[in-house]
Amino acid sequence: MKASEFDKTFTGKKPEKLWGAPAIARALGVSEDTVRAWAKAGIAPIYMPKARTYFALRSELEGWVKGR
């Protein structure tokens, strides 16, 4: 994802917490499979606590995308 695409995705008032692979995938513009792979490999700040539901914080994703 290009930084300009990310800026479009993360503008406006949106929830800080993203719950579930589908929501994270939409925010990043990638597939749910990519979200799961990145989380499993520890590539991106995507977490899966004991509840077994992926979650991420927009601010962490923003920093990660902009730092790539």
LINKAZI-V946234 format. One record per residue. N is the residue number from 1. RES is the residue in one letter. SS is DSSP state (alpha for helix, beta for strand, coil for the rest). BURIAL is I if it has 24 or more other C-alpha atoms within 12 Angstrom, else O. Layout:
N | RES | SS | BURIAL
N | RES | SS | BURIAL
This chain:
1 | M | coil | O
2 | K | coil | O
3 | A | alpha | O
4 | S | alpha | O
5 | E | alpha | O
6 | F | alpha | I
7 | D | alpha | O
8 | K | alpha | O
9 | T | alpha | I
10 | F | coil | I
11 | T | coil | O
12 | G | coil | O
13 | K | coil | O
14 | K | coil | O
15 | P | coil | O
16 | E | coil | O
17 | K | beta | O
18 | L | beta | I
19 | W | beta | I
20 | G | coil | I
21 | A | alpha | I
22 | P | alpha | O
23 | A | alpha | I
24 | I | alpha | I
25 | A | alpha | I
26 | R | alpha | O
27 | A | alpha | I
28 | L | alpha | I
29 | G | coil | I
30 | V | coil | O
31 | S | coil | O
32 | E | alpha | O
33 | D | alpha | O
34 | T | alpha | O
35 | V | alpha | I
36 | R | alpha | I
37 | A | alpha | O
38 | W | alpha | I
39 | A | alpha | I
40 | K | alpha | O
41 | A | alpha | O
42 | G | coil | O
43 | I | coil | O
44 | A | coil | I
45 | P | coil | I
46 | I | beta | I
47 | Y | beta | I
48 | M | beta | O
49 | P | coil | O
50 | K | coil | O
51 | A | coil | O
52 | R | coil | O
53 | T | coil | O
54 | Y | beta | I
55 | F | beta | I
56 | A | beta | I
57 | L | beta | I
58 | R | alpha | I
59 | S | alpha | O
60 | E | alpha | O
61 | L | alpha | I
62 | E | alpha | I
63 | G | alpha | O
64 | W | alpha | O
65 | V | alpha | I
66 | K | alpha | O
67 | G | alpha | O
68 | R | coil | O
